């Protein structure tokens, strides 16, 4: 899990890695920490997926650029392209199936 406070660094990581998950959250979102921990456990099985945590209060410009209006929100980038966007009511089983499908195709 990476915590990065630079829009350019985030964009570079997305373009330089085959799979990246952005996890958008904020401090007033009670469920964000719980979901974040569960997503982290899922990603332990997928070592080549980079996870970047985006704190909405510190990265307001990046949050706005990505049209994030509710939390938590996950965006999966595959080869630099947004492929999955899941927010609010996250179905972790479906999320893992989607990650696995792309992971198996790439690696």
Secondary structure, DSSP 4 states (H G I P E B T S, - for coil): -EE---HHHHHHHHHHSSEEEEEEE-TT-HHHHHHHHHHHHHHTT-TTEEEEEEETTT-HHHHHHTT--SSSEEEEEETTEEEEEEESS--HHHHHHHHHHHHHHH-
